């Protein structure tokens, strides 16, 4: 398991990289969630998106 990523001498924690990947995935999923109509099922959409971000971050941290 990689714990530190070296980009031209700058050390980046893999957790930060996983967070960026989770955020990118969430940005790509937002239009799909809008088309499905998830807003009708969720009381607080920003809170639901934050929960999805945390779940994605956990999945990427465990698997990558």
N, C-alpha and C positions, 0 to 999 in steps of 0.2 A: 504494500500500500504506500502510495506517495504521500508524504506529509508536507513537503515543500516543493514548490515549482520555481525553477530558476529561469527568469526571462531577462537576458542580457545583463546578468549580474544583480538583478533585483529579485529578492526572494519573496515569494508570495505564498501564503498559507493555502493549502488545498481547500480549506473550509471557505476561504474568500472566493476561490475559483468556483467551488460548488454553488456558492450563493449567487454568483454572477450567472452561472448556467441555469439555476432555478428561476432567477428573475427573467432571463431571456425566454425560457420556456413559458413562463406566465404571460409575458407580453405577446408571445405567439398564440397562446390559448385564448386570450381575451376576445378576439373576434368570433371564435368558435363558440364560446360560452354565450355571447350575445345572440348568435343565430339560433342556438338551441332554446333560448328563452329562459335561462337560469334565473333571471331577475325576478320572475314571477314566483319562483320557489324559495328564494332566499330573502330573509328579512333585511339583512344589512350586507349589501354586496361588497363594500370594501373589506369588511371583516371576513367574509367568505373567501375573498381573494388572498387576504393575508394568511388565512388558514391553509389554503391551497399552496401558497408559497412555502410555508413551513413544512408541509408534507413533502413537497418536491425537494426541498433542501435536505430533509431527512433521508429520502430515497437516494438522492445523489451521493450523500455522505456515506451511506451504507454500501452502495454498490460500486462507487468509483474509488 
